[in-house]
C-alpha cells in the first residue's frame, strides 16, 4: 500500500470509523486507533518542542495485518493531533509491512531506522530460517512529517550467519562518540539475543557483537531499547518463549529489563537478572526516549501478541491502545515508573475517604484516578469493578490482580511484594494502569464492564486513606487526509 492507495481506502472506510467512534469502550485519556489496530510505539522523540509518537498501525483491519507507521503529535501530552501515516509498505524491502523502529534527533533532523518485512509466498517455508527478509532501512525528516527516500542499510545476509531470519526492531544508543544499534534477534538454536551494530554519525554500520544472557531466556528477544539512566545502562526487551516461574512470567510473552555491566566497546558485556516492567495482561513493546528536559519517557503497547484472551472492541472496528507516557527513574537497580507530570492536569473533581468510608461506592463514571496511602498494612482486597479486584497478602508476599468475567479471558496476575505503601490506580473506561509503591510494580490491563460498578475495600487489615479524582478527556483532533 502506498499513500495514494491509503487515501482511497480511507475514504471508503468512513463507516468503520463511525462504528469505532460510537463504541462505549472508547478510552478518555489514552491514544487509540481511529479505527483498526494499533500496536508497537515507534520513533518516539521530541523535536523542536513537539513530541512525535509514531506507531504500528493497521487502520482498516482490527487484527493488524498490513502495518504502516501512524503519526500523532503533542506539545503537552494533553492535546493531541493525529496526522496522516508517514511510512507505508511501498518499497521492495518493506513490501509486507513497515515494522518497528526508532528515531534519533541529530544534525537538525530526525533520523529513523526500522525493519522492513518481506514474506515469501511461493513455497513451503518455516519463516524462521527460510521464507522471509527482515531488512534494516533508514530515512530522515527535517520536520517529522515529510520523509526522505528510504535507504536499505542491511539485509539478513549481512547479519551473523548463526542468526535466524528474525532480526528486527532497531534502536540507537550513543556512548563515548560511538553509535551502537541494538536489534532483537533469535539465533539458529532458538535462543533469544541482541545483535549490536556499530557506526559513526549514524552511518557505516557494521556488526559488532551479539549479547546473550548467561542461560537461555526465551527463543526471541523483541523490541530492544538500550539507554543510560541514573548512571546505569539498561537493556529493555521483550523475550518470547520464557516458561512460567512461580507466580511470574504467566503471559504468553514477557516484557522487562536487564542492567548491563561491562564495556560494550570491548564486547565485555554481561547482564543482570531480568525484571519485569509490567505485571499486567496488556503491556508489550515499550519504547523510551529522552525529551528536551532530560526526562526518560516510556510508552508501551497496551496489548500483547498471541494472547488467548480477547477485546470486545473488535466488534466495533478497533483494537488496542498505547499506555500513558511514563517517566522512568532508576533507584537501587530498580526502574520506577510514573505517569508524566502533565497527566495531573487531567484531574477533575476529587473526593477523600477514610478506609471505612471507601466501601461499596457506586461509580458510573469509570474515568478516574484512585490514590491510596497505607500504614501497617498486612492485607487488603480492593474492588475496582464489580468483579475486578486488587489484593495484597503480606504473609504470602504477593499482590494479585483478579479480573473475573470482565477480563474477557484474562484471569489472574501476580507480583512478589513484601509491603504496600501506596497505590495509584488509573481507570479509563476499558483499561487500567496500576502503579504500586511509587511505580516499583505496575499492572496494565484492558477490562470490559457494563453499568454502574461498585468499588472500594472489601477487606483491610491496616490503615489507609483514599483520594479519588475524576479524569477528563485528552483533546484529540484528526487532520483531514
The 8 nearest C-alpha neighbors of each residue, nearest first, counted from 0:
[[1, 88, 89, 4, 87, 5, 2, 94],
 [2, 0, 89, 4, 87, 3, 5, 88],
 [1, 3, 5, 4, 6, 87, 0, 84],
 [4, 2, 6, 5, 1, 7, 0, 8],
 [3, 5, 7, 1, 2, 6, 0, 8],
 [6, 4, 2, 8, 3, 7, 9, 1],
 [7, 5, 9, 3, 4, 8, 2, 10],
 [6, 8, 4, 10, 9, 5, 3, 11],
 [7, 9, 11, 5, 10, 6, 4, 12],
 [10, 8, 6, 12, 11, 7, 5, 13],
 [11, 9, 8, 7, 12, 13, 6, 5],
 [10, 12, 8, 9, 13, 7, 14, 6],
 [13, 11, 9, 15, 14, 10, 8, 16],
 [12, 14, 16, 15, 11, 10, 17, 9],
 [13, 15, 17, 16, 12, 18, 11, 19],
 [16, 14, 18, 12, 17, 13, 316, 19],
 [17, 15, 19, 34, 13, 18, 14, 20],
 [16, 18, 14, 20, 19, 15, 13, 21],
 [19, 17, 15, 16, 21, 20, 315, 14],
 [18, 20, 316, 16, 315, 22, 17, 21],
 [21, 19, 17, 18, 22, 16, 33, 25],
 [20, 22, 19, 18, 17, 23, 25, 315],
 [21, 23, 19, 24, 20, 25, 315, 18],
 [22, 24, 25, 21, 428, 20, 26, 312],
 [25, 23, 22, 429, 428, 26, 312, 447],
 [26, 24, 23, 22, 27, 428, 429, 20],
 [25, 27, 428, 427, 29, 28, 24, 429],
 [26, 28, 472, 29, 427, 473, 25, 366],
 [29, 27, 473, 472, 26, 30, 427, 471],
 [28, 30, 26, 323, 27, 31, 321, 322],
 [29, 31, 321, 320, 28, 32, 322, 26],
 [32, 30, 320, 29, 321, 33, 319, 37],
 [33, 31, 34, 37, 36, 35, 317, 320],
 [32, 34, 16, 31, 19, 35, 20, 58],
 [35, 33, 317, 32, 16, 58, 316, 19],
 [34, 36, 58, 61, 317, 60, 59, 57],
 [35, 37, 61, 57, 318, 63, 317, 56],
 [38, 36, 56, 55, 319, 32, 320, 57],
 [37, 39, 55, 300, 40, 54, 56, 36],
 [40, 38, 55, 300, 284, 54, 41, 99],
 [39, 41, 54, 53, 55, 300, 286, 299],
 [42, 40, 54, 53, 101, 100, 43, 99],
 [41, 43, 101, 102, 53, 100, 44, 52],
 [44, 42, 52, 41, 51, 288, 102, 53],
 [45, 43, 51, 50, 288, 42, 46, 102],
 [44, 46, 50, 49, 290, 51, 48, 291],
 [45, 47, 49, 48, 44, 50, 104, 51],
 [48, 46, 49, 45, 50, 291, 142, 107],
 [47, 49, 46, 45, 74, 50, 291, 290],
 [48, 50, 74, 46, 45, 47, 73, 51],
 [49, 51, 45, 73, 72, 44, 74, 46],
 [52, 50, 72, 44, 43, 45, 71, 49],
 [51, 53, 43, 71, 70, 72, 50, 54],
 [52, 54, 70, 41, 69, 42, 40, 68],
 [55, 53, 40, 41, 69, 68, 39, 56],
 [56, 54, 68, 38, 39, 37, 67, 66],
 [55, 57, 37, 67, 69, 66, 68, 36],
 [56, 58, 36, 63, 66, 35, 60, 59],
 [59, 57, 35, 34, 56, 60, 36, 32],
 [58, 60, 35, 57, 34, 61, 12, 36],
 [59, 61, 35, 62, 57, 63, 58, 36],
 [60, 62, 35, 36, 317, 318, 63, 313],
 [63, 61, 60, 64, 36, 35, 318, 57],
 [64, 62, 57, 36, 61, 60, 65, 66],
 [63, 65, 62, 66, 57, 60, 61, 96],
 [64, 66, 96, 57, 63, 95, 67, 56],
 [67, 65, 96, 57, 56, 97, 55, 64],
 [68, 66, 87, 56, 97, 86, 55, 69],
 [67, 69, 86, 55, 54, 84, 56, 85],
 [68, 70, 84, 54, 53, 56, 67, 55],
 [71, 69, 53, 82, 84, 52, 81, 68],
 [72, 70, 81, 52, 80, 82, 51, 53],
 [73, 71, 51, 80, 50, 79, 52, 49],
 [74, 72, 79, 50, 75, 76, 78, 49],
 [73, 75, 49, 50, 76, 48, 72, 78],
 [74, 76, 77, 73, 78, 341, 50, 79],
 [77, 75, 73, 78, 74, 341, 79, 342],
 [78, 76, 473, 75, 474, 79, 342, 341],
 [79, 77, 474, 73, 473, 76, 475, 75],
 [80, 78, 73, 475, 72, 474, 476, 77],
 [79, 81, 476, 72, 71, 477, 475, 82],
 [82, 80, 71, 477, 478, 70, 476, 79],
 [83, 81, 478, 70, 71, 84, 80, 477],
 [82, 84, 480, 85, 70, 81, 69, 478],
 [85, 83, 69, 70, 68, 86, 82, 67],
 [84, 86, 68, 83, 69, 70, 144, 87],
 [87, 85, 68, 67, 84, 97, 88, 69],
 [86, 88, 67, 89, 1, 0, 97, 85],
 [89, 87, 94, 93, 96, 97, 0, 90],
 [88, 90, 1, 87, 94, 0, 93, 91],
 [91, 89, 92, 93, 94, 88, 149, 87],
 [90, 92, 94, 93, 89, 117, 88, 115],
 [91, 93, 90, 115, 94, 134, 117, 116],
 [115, 94, 92, 116, 88, 90, 96, 95],
 [93, 95, 88, 91, 90, 96, 89, 117],
 [96, 94, 117, 116, 93, 88, 118, 65],
 [95, 97, 66, 116, 88, 93, 98, 65],
 [96, 98, 115, 67, 88, 66, 93, 87],
 [97, 99, 114, 96, 115, 113, 116, 66],
 [100, 98, 168, 113, 114, 41, 39, 97],
 [101, 99, 113, 168, 169, 112, 41, 42],
 [100, 102, 42, 41, 170, 112, 111, 113],
 [101, 103, 42, 111, 110, 43, 109, 112],
 [104, 102, 110, 109, 105, 111, 101, 171],
 [105, 103, 109, 108, 110, 102, 46, 107],
 [104, 106, 107, 108, 103, 109, 110, 200],
 [105, 107, 108, 104, 109, 110, 200, 141],
 [108, 106, 105, 141, 104, 109, 46, 140],
 [107, 109, 141, 106, 105, 140, 104, 110],
 [108, 110, 104, 140, 139, 103, 141, 102],
 [109, 111, 139, 103, 102, 104, 138, 108],
 [112, 110, 102, 138, 137, 139, 101, 109],
 [111, 113, 137, 100, 101, 136, 169, 102],
 [114, 112, 100, 136, 99, 135, 169, 168],
 [115, 113, 135, 98, 134, 167, 168, 99],
 [114, 116, 93, 134, 97, 92, 133, 98],
 [117, 115, 93, 133, 96, 95, 132, 114],
 [118, 116, 132, 95, 131, 93, 94, 92],
 [117, 119, 131, 130, 95, 120, 132, 116],
 [120, 118, 130, 131, 121, 117, 122, 124],
 [119, 121, 122, 118, 130, 123, 124, 131],
 [120, 122, 119, 123, 130, 124, 118, 131],
 [123, 121, 120, 124, 119, 130, 125, 129],
 [122, 124, 125, 121, 130, 120, 129, 126],
 [125, 123, 130, 126, 129, 122, 119, 127],
 [124, 126, 127, 129, 128, 130, 123, 131],
 [127, 125, 130, 129, 124, 131, 128, 164],
 [128, 126, 125, 164, 129, 163, 165, 130],
 [127, 129, 163, 164, 126, 125, 130, 187],
 [130, 128, 126, 124, 127, 125, 131, 164],
 [129, 131, 126, 124, 119, 118, 125, 128],
 [132, 130, 118, 117, 119, 126, 129, 164],
 [131, 133, 117, 116, 134, 155, 118, 164],
 [132, 134, 116, 115, 114, 166, 155, 167],
 [133, 135, 154, 115, 114, 132, 153, 136],
 [134, 136, 114, 153, 152, 113, 154, 151],
 [137, 135, 151, 152, 113, 150, 112, 114],
 [138, 136, 112, 150, 111, 149, 151, 113],
 [137, 139, 149, 111, 147, 110, 148, 150],
 [140, 138, 110, 147, 109, 111, 146, 108],
 [141, 139, 146, 109, 143, 142, 108, 145],
 [140, 142, 108, 143, 109, 107, 139, 145],
 [141, 143, 144, 140, 145, 108, 109, 46],
 [144, 142, 140, 145, 141, 109, 51, 146],
 [145, 143, 142, 146, 85, 140, 141, 70],
 [146, 144, 140, 143, 142, 147, 141, 85],
 [147, 145, 140, 139, 144, 148, 138, 143],
 [148, 146, 139, 138, 140, 149, 145, 150],
 [147, 149, 138, 150, 146, 139, 137, 140],
 [150, 148, 138, 137, 147, 136, 151, 90],
 [149, 151, 137, 136, 152, 138, 148, 135],
 [150, 152, 136, 153, 135, 137, 149, 134],
 [153, 151, 135, 136, 150, 137, 154, 134],
 [154, 152, 135, 157, 134, 151, 155, 136],
 [153, 155, 134, 156, 157, 135, 133, 132],
 [156, 154, 158, 157, 164, 133, 132, 134],
 [155, 157, 154, 158, 160, 159, 153, 164],
 [158, 156, 155, 154, 153, 159, 206, 160],
 [157, 159, 155, 156, 160, 206, 154, 162],
 [160, 158, 161, 162, 157, 206, 156, 155],
 [159, 161, 162, 158, 156, 163, 157, 155],
 [162, 160, 187, 159, 186, 163, 188, 158],
 [163, 161, 186, 187, 160, 159, 185, 164],
 [162, 164, 186, 187, 128, 165, 185, 127],
 [163, 165, 128, 127, 166, 155, 132, 133],
 [166, 164, 163, 184, 185, 167, 127, 133],
 [167, 165, 184, 183, 164, 133, 182, 185],
 [166, 168, 183, 182, 114, 169, 165, 133],
 [167, 169, 100, 99, 222, 182, 114, 183],
 [170, 168, 182, 100, 181, 113, 167, 180],
 [169, 171, 181, 101, 180, 224, 100, 182],
 [172, 170, 180, 179, 181, 173, 178, 169],
 [173, 171, 179, 178, 180, 225, 226, 174],
 [172, 174, 178, 177, 179, 171, 176, 175],
 [173, 175, 177, 176, 178, 172, 179, 264],
 [176, 174, 177, 173, 178, 264, 172, 179],
 [175, 177, 174, 173, 178, 199, 200, 198],
 [178, 176, 174, 175, 173, 199, 179, 198],
 [179, 177, 173, 198, 199, 197, 172, 201],
 [180, 178, 197, 172, 196, 171, 173, 198],
 [179, 181, 171, 196, 170, 195, 172, 169],
 [182, 180, 195, 170, 169, 194, 193, 223],
 [181, 183, 169, 194, 168, 167, 193, 223],
 [184, 182, 221, 193, 220, 167, 166, 223],
 [185, 183, 166, 192, 193, 220, 165, 219],
 [184, 186, 219, 191, 190, 163, 189, 165],
 [185, 187, 162, 163, 189, 188, 190, 161],
 [186, 188, 163, 162, 189, 161, 185, 190],
 [189, 187, 186, 190, 185, 218, 161, 162],
 [190, 188, 218, 186, 187, 185, 191, 219],
 [191, 189, 218, 186, 188, 185, 215, 217],
 [192, 190, 219, 218, 185, 220, 217, 184],
 [191, 193, 211, 184, 210, 220, 185, 190],
 [194, 192, 183, 210, 184, 209, 182, 181],
 [193, 195, 209, 182, 181, 208, 184, 183],
 [196, 194, 181, 208, 180, 207, 209, 193],
 [197, 195, 206, 180, 207, 205, 179, 204],
 [198, 196, 179, 204, 205, 207, 178, 206],
 [197, 199, 204, 178, 203, 202, 201, 179],
 [198, 200, 201, 202, 178, 177, 203, 197],
 [199, 201, 202, 198, 178, 177, 203, 176],
 [200, 202, 199, 198, 178, 203, 204, 110],
 [203, 201, 199, 200, 204, 198, 178, 197],
 [204, 202, 198, 199, 205, 201, 197, 200],
 [203, 205, 198, 197, 202, 196, 206, 199],
 [204, 206, 196, 197, 207, 198, 203, 157],
 [207, 205, 196, 208, 197, 195, 158, 204],
 [206, 208, 196, 195, 197, 205, 209, 194],
 [209, 207, 195, 206, 194, 266, 210, 196],
 [208, 210, 194, 193, 195, 211, 192, 207],
 [209, 211, 193, 192, 194, 208, 212, 268],
 [212, 210, 192, 213, 209, 193, 191, 215],
 [211, 213, 214, 270, 215, 216, 210, 269],
 [214, 212, 211, 215, 270, 269, 216, 271],
 [215, 213, 212, 216, 211, 190, 217, 191],
 [214, 216, 217, 190, 212, 213, 191, 218],
 [217, 215, 241, 214, 191, 212, 218, 238],
 [216, 218, 240, 241, 239, 191, 238, 219],
 [217, 219, 190, 191, 189, 240, 239, 185],
 [220, 218, 191, 185, 239, 238, 184, 217],
 [221, 219, 238, 191, 183, 237, 184, 192],
 [220, 222, 183, 237, 236, 223, 238, 219],
 [221, 223, 168, 236, 284, 183, 237, 224],
 [224, 222, 236, 235, 183, 221, 182, 181],
 [223, 225, 235, 234, 170, 236, 286, 226],
 [226, 224, 234, 233, 172, 235, 223, 181],
 [227, 225, 233, 232, 172, 228, 224, 234],
 [228, 226, 232, 231, 233, 230, 229, 225],
 [227, 229, 231, 230, 232, 329, 226, 233],
 [228, 230, 231, 329, 227, 328, 330, 232],
 [229, 231, 228, 227, 232, 329, 233, 226],
 [232, 230, 228, 227, 229, 233, 258, 259],
 [233, 231, 227, 259, 226, 258, 228, 234],
 [234, 232, 258, 226, 225, 259, 257, 227],
 [235, 233, 225, 257, 256, 224, 258, 236],
 [236, 234, 256, 224, 223, 255, 233, 225],
 [235, 237, 223, 222, 255, 221, 256, 220],
 [236, 238, 254, 221, 253, 220, 222, 255],
 [239, 237, 220, 253, 217, 219, 221, 236],
 [240, 238, 252, 219, 217, 241, 218, 220],
 [239, 241, 217, 218, 242, 252, 238, 219],
 [240, 242, 217, 239, 216, 243, 238, 248],
 [243, 241, 240, 244, 248, 249, 217, 251],
 [244, 242, 248, 249, 247, 245, 241, 246],
 [243, 245, 247, 248, 246, 242, 249, 241],
 [244, 246, 247, 243, 248, 249, 413, 242],
 [245, 247, 413, 244, 414, 248, 249, 243],
 [248, 246, 249, 244, 245, 243, 413, 414],
 [249, 247, 243, 250, 244, 253, 242, 241],
 [248, 250, 247, 243, 251, 246, 412, 242],
 [251, 249, 252, 248, 253, 280, 306, 247],
 [250, 252, 306, 249, 305, 253, 240, 239],
 [253, 251, 239, 250, 238, 240, 241, 237],
 [254, 252, 237, 238, 250, 239, 248, 255],
 [253, 255, 237, 275, 283, 236, 276, 238],
 [256, 254, 275, 276, 274, 235, 236, 237],
 [255, 257, 235, 234, 274, 273, 236, 275],
 [256, 258, 273, 234, 271, 270, 233, 272],
 [257, 259, 233, 271, 270, 232, 234, 260],
 [260, 258, 270, 232, 233, 269, 257, 271],
 [261, 259, 269, 268, 270, 258, 262, 232],
 [262, 260, 268, 267, 269, 263, 259, 266],
 [261, 263, 267, 264, 265, 268, 266, 260],
 [262, 264, 266, 265, 268, 267, 261, 208],
 [263, 265, 266, 262, 267, 207, 177, 197],
 [264, 266, 267, 263, 262, 268, 261, 208],
 [267, 265, 263, 264, 268, 262, 208, 207],
 [268, 266, 262, 265, 261, 263, 269, 264],
 [269, 267, 261, 266, 260, 262, 263, 259],
 [270, 268, 260, 259, 261, 271, 267, 212],
 [269, 271, 259, 258, 257, 212, 260, 272],
 [272, 270, 258, 257, 273, 259, 269, 260],
 [271, 273, 257, 274, 270, 258, 256, 212],
 [272, 274, 257, 256, 271, 255, 275, 258],
 [275, 273, 255, 256, 276, 272, 257, 333],
 [276, 274, 255, 277, 254, 256, 278, 273],
 [275, 277, 255, 254, 274, 278, 256, 441],
 [276, 278, 441, 442, 275, 279, 282, 443],
 [277, 279, 442, 441, 414, 275, 412, 413],
 [280, 278, 442, 443, 444, 277, 281, 412],
 [279, 281, 444, 443, 282, 250, 278, 409],
 [282, 280, 302, 444, 301, 443, 303, 279],
 [281, 283, 301, 302, 300, 303, 443, 299],
 [282, 284, 300, 303, 285, 254, 299, 302],
 [283, 285, 39, 222, 299, 300, 237, 286],
 [286, 284, 299, 298, 283, 300, 297, 287],
 [285, 287, 297, 298, 299, 40, 224, 284],
 [286, 288, 297, 296, 298, 295, 285, 43],
 [289, 287, 296, 295, 44, 43, 290, 297],
 [288, 290, 295, 294, 293, 296, 291, 287],
 [291, 289, 293, 292, 294, 45, 288, 295],
 [290, 292, 293, 45, 289, 48, 294, 46],
 [291, 293, 290, 294, 289, 295, 45, 48],
 [294, 292, 290, 291, 289, 295, 296, 288],
 [293, 295, 289, 290, 292, 296, 326, 291],
 [294, 296, 289, 327, 288, 326, 287, 293],
 [297, 295, 326, 287, 325, 288, 294, 327],
 [298, 296, 287, 325, 286, 324, 326, 285],
 [299, 297, 324, 285, 286, 322, 325, 287],
 [300, 298, 285, 322, 321, 284, 283, 301],
 [299, 301, 321, 283, 39, 302, 38, 282],
 [302, 300, 282, 281, 321, 320, 322, 319],
 [301, 303, 281, 282, 300, 319, 283, 304],
 [302, 304, 283, 281, 282, 306, 305, 301],
 [305, 303, 306, 302, 252, 251, 283, 38],
 [304, 306, 307, 303, 251, 252, 308, 250],
 [307, 305, 308, 304, 251, 303, 309, 250],
 [306, 308, 305, 309, 408, 409, 251, 304],
 [309, 307, 408, 306, 409, 407, 310, 406],
 [308, 310, 407, 311, 408, 307, 306, 409],
 [311, 309, 312, 313, 407, 318, 308, 445],
 [310, 312, 313, 314, 309, 447, 407, 315],
 [311, 313, 314, 315, 310, 317, 318, 316],
 [314, 312, 317, 315, 316, 311, 318, 61],
 [315, 313, 312, 311, 316, 317, 310, 61],
 [316, 314, 19, 313, 312, 18, 317, 22],
 [315, 317, 19, 313, 34, 35, 314, 15],
 [316, 318, 35, 34, 313, 61, 312, 36],
 [317, 319, 36, 313, 61, 312, 35, 37],
 [320, 318, 37, 302, 301, 36, 31, 38],
 [321, 319, 31, 301, 30, 37, 300, 322],
 [322, 320, 300, 301, 30, 299, 29, 31],
 [323, 321, 299, 301, 298, 300, 324, 29],
 [322, 324, 29, 325, 338, 298, 321, 28],
 [323, 325, 298, 297, 338, 339, 322, 296],
 [326, 324, 338, 297, 337, 339, 296, 336],
 [325, 327, 296, 339, 337, 295, 336, 338],
 [328, 326, 336, 295, 335, 296, 325, 334],
 [327, 329, 335, 334, 336, 330, 326, 228],
 [328, 330, 334, 333, 229, 335, 332, 228],
 [331, 329, 333, 332, 334, 328, 335, 229],
 [332, 330, 333, 329, 334, 229, 231, 335],
 [331, 333, 330, 329, 334, 258, 231, 257],
 [334, 332, 330, 329, 331, 335, 439, 328],
 [335, 333, 329, 328, 327, 330, 336, 439],
 [336, 334, 439, 438, 328, 327, 329, 333],
 [337, 335, 438, 327, 326, 325, 334, 328],
 [336, 338, 325, 326, 438, 339, 335, 327],
 [339, 337, 325, 324, 326, 340, 323, 342],
 [338, 340, 325, 326, 341, 342, 324, 337],
 [339, 341, 342, 343, 338, 344, 337, 326],
 [340, 342, 343, 339, 344, 76, 75, 77],
 [343, 341, 344, 340, 345, 339, 338, 76],
 [344, 342, 345, 341, 346, 340, 339, 338],
 [343, 345, 342, 346, 341, 77, 340, 347],
 [346, 344, 471, 343, 470, 342, 347, 472],
 [345, 347, 470, 344, 343, 468, 469, 471],
 [348, 346, 469, 470, 468, 471, 345, 349],
 [349, 347, 469, 468, 346, 350, 470, 467],
 [350, 348, 468, 467, 469, 347, 466, 351],
 [349, 351, 467, 466, 468, 352, 348, 465],
 [352, 350, 466, 465, 467, 349, 353, 464],
 [353, 351, 465, 356, 357, 464, 466, 354],
 [352, 354, 464, 356, 355, 465, 357, 463],
 [353, 355, 357, 356, 463, 464, 352, 465],
 [356, 354, 353, 357, 358, 352, 456, 463],
 [357, 355, 353, 354, 352, 358, 360, 455],
 [356, 358, 455, 354, 355, 352, 456, 353],
 [357, 359, 455, 456, 360, 356, 355, 457],
 [360, 358, 453, 454, 455, 361, 357, 456],
 [359, 361, 454, 453, 358, 455, 362, 357],
 [362, 360, 453, 452, 359, 451, 454, 363],
 [363, 361, 452, 451, 364, 453, 360, 365],
 [362, 364, 451, 365, 452, 361, 450, 453],
 [365, 363, 366, 362, 367, 428, 469, 451],
 [364, 366, 428, 367, 363, 427, 426, 362],
 [367, 365, 427, 470, 426, 428, 364, 469],
 [368, 366, 469, 470, 426, 468, 365, 425],
 [369, 367, 425, 468, 424, 467, 426, 469],
 [368, 370, 467, 424, 423, 466, 468, 367],
 [371, 369, 423, 466, 465, 422, 467, 424],
 [372, 370, 465, 422, 421, 464, 466, 463],
 [371, 373, 421, 463, 464, 420, 465, 422],
 [374, 372, 463, 420, 462, 421, 376, 371],
 [373, 375, 462, 376, 461, 463, 420, 372],
 [376, 374, 461, 462, 377, 373, 460, 420],
 [375, 377, 461, 374, 378, 460, 373, 462],
 [378, 376, 393, 460, 461, 392, 375, 379],
 [379, 377, 392, 460, 391, 459, 376, 393],
 [378, 380, 459, 458, 391, 390, 460, 381],
 [379, 381, 390, 458, 457, 456, 389, 382],
 [380, 382, 456, 389, 388, 455, 457, 390],
 [381, 383, 388, 454, 455, 384, 387, 456],
 [384, 382, 454, 388, 387, 381, 455, 385],
 [385, 383, 387, 452, 386, 454, 382, 453],
 [384, 386, 453, 452, 387, 382, 454, 383],
 [385, 387, 403, 384, 402, 388, 405, 404],
 [388, 386, 402, 384, 383, 401, 403, 382],
 [389, 387, 382, 401, 383, 381, 400, 390],
 [388, 390, 400, 381, 399, 380, 382, 401],
 [391, 389, 380, 399, 379, 398, 381, 388],
 [390, 392, 398, 378, 379, 397, 399, 393],
 [393, 391, 378, 394, 395, 397, 396, 377],
 [392, 394, 396, 377, 395, 417, 378, 418],
 [393, 395, 392, 396, 377, 397, 378, 417],
 [396, 394, 393, 397, 392, 417, 391, 415],
 [395, 397, 393, 417, 416, 394, 415, 392],
 [398, 396, 415, 416, 395, 392, 414, 391],
 [397, 399, 391, 414, 390, 413, 416, 415],
 [398, 400, 413, 390, 389, 412, 401, 391],
 [399, 401, 389, 412, 411, 388, 413, 402],
 [402, 400, 411, 388, 387, 410, 403, 399],
 [401, 403, 387, 406, 410, 405, 409, 411],
 [404, 402, 386, 405, 387, 406, 401, 410],
 [403, 405, 406, 407, 402, 386, 408, 409],
 [406, 404, 447, 403, 407, 448, 446, 402],
 [405, 407, 409, 402, 446, 404, 408, 403],
 [408, 406, 405, 309, 409, 404, 308, 310],
 [407, 409, 308, 406, 410, 309, 404, 307],
 [410, 408, 406, 407, 308, 402, 411, 280],
 [409, 411, 402, 401, 408, 403, 406, 412],
 [412, 410, 401, 400, 402, 409, 413, 399],
 [411, 413, 400, 399, 279, 278, 401, 410],
 [414, 412, 399, 398, 246, 400, 247, 397],
 [413, 415, 398, 397, 416, 278, 399, 247],
 [414, 416, 397, 396, 398, 413, 417, 246],
 [415, 417, 396, 397, 418, 398, 414, 419],
 [418, 416, 396, 393, 415, 419, 397, 395],
 [419, 417, 416, 393, 420, 376, 396, 377],
 [418, 420, 421, 436, 373, 376, 435, 417],
 [421, 419, 373, 436, 372, 418, 374, 422],
 [422, 420, 372, 436, 371, 373, 419, 435],
 [421, 423, 435, 371, 434, 370, 436, 424],
 [422, 424, 370, 434, 369, 433, 435, 425],
 [425, 423, 433, 369, 368, 432, 426, 434],
 [426, 424, 368, 432, 431, 433, 367, 427],
 [425, 427, 431, 367, 366, 430, 368, 424],
 [426, 428, 366, 430, 429, 26, 365, 27],
 [427, 429, 365, 366, 26, 430, 24, 426],
 [430, 428, 446, 447, 24, 445, 427, 26],
 [431, 429, 445, 427, 446, 444, 428, 426],
 [432, 430, 426, 444, 425, 443, 433, 445],
 [431, 433, 443, 425, 442, 424, 434, 444],
 [432, 434, 424, 442, 441, 423, 425, 431],
 [435, 433, 438, 441, 423, 422, 440, 424],
 [434, 436, 422, 438, 440, 437, 421, 439],
 [437, 435, 421, 438, 439, 420, 422, 419],
 [438, 436, 435, 439, 434, 335, 421, 337],
 [437, 439, 336, 434, 335, 435, 440, 436],
 [438, 440, 335, 436, 437, 435, 334, 336],
 [441, 439, 435, 438, 434, 436, 277, 442],
 [442, 440, 434, 277, 433, 438, 278, 435],
 [441, 443, 279, 278, 433, 277, 432, 444],
 [444, 442, 432, 279, 281, 431, 282, 280],
 [445, 443, 281, 280, 431, 279, 430, 446],
 [444, 446, 430, 429, 431, 281, 447, 406],
 [447, 445, 429, 406, 430, 405, 444, 448],
 [446, 448, 405, 429, 406, 445, 449, 407],
 [449, 447, 405, 446, 450, 429, 384, 452],
 [450, 448, 451, 447, 452, 405, 23, 24],
 [451, 449, 452, 363, 448, 362, 364, 365],
 [450, 452, 363, 362, 361, 449, 453, 364],
 [453, 451, 362, 384, 385, 361, 450, 363],
 [454, 452, 361, 359, 360, 385, 384, 362],
 [453, 455, 382, 383, 360, 359, 384, 452],
 [456, 454, 358, 357, 382, 359, 381, 360],
 [457, 455, 381, 358, 458, 380, 382, 357],
 [456, 458, 380, 381, 455, 358, 382, 459],
 [457, 459, 380, 379, 456, 460, 381, 378],
 [460, 458, 379, 378, 461, 380, 456, 457],
 [461, 459, 378, 377, 376, 379, 458, 462],
 [460, 462, 376, 375, 459, 377, 374, 463],
 [463, 461, 374, 373, 376, 375, 460, 354],
 [464, 462, 373, 354, 372, 374, 371, 465],
 [463, 465, 353, 372, 371, 354, 352, 373],
 [464, 466, 371, 352, 351, 370, 353, 372],
 [467, 465, 351, 370, 350, 369, 352, 371],
 [466, 468, 369, 350, 349, 368, 370, 351],
 [469, 467, 349, 368, 367, 348, 346, 347],
 [468, 470, 367, 347, 348, 346, 366, 349],
 [471, 469, 367, 346, 366, 345, 347, 468],
 [472, 470, 345, 346, 347, 469, 473, 27],
 [473, 471, 27, 28, 474, 470, 345, 77],
 [472, 474, 28, 77, 78, 475, 27, 471],
 [473, 475, 78, 79, 77, 472, 476, 80],
 [476, 474, 79, 80, 78, 473, 477, 81],
 [477, 475, 80, 81, 79, 474, 478, 78],
 [476, 478, 81, 80, 82, 479, 475, 79],
 [479, 477, 82, 480, 81, 476, 83, 80],
 [478, 480, 477, 82, 83, 81, 476, 6],
 [479, 83, 478, 6, 82, 9, 477, 10]]
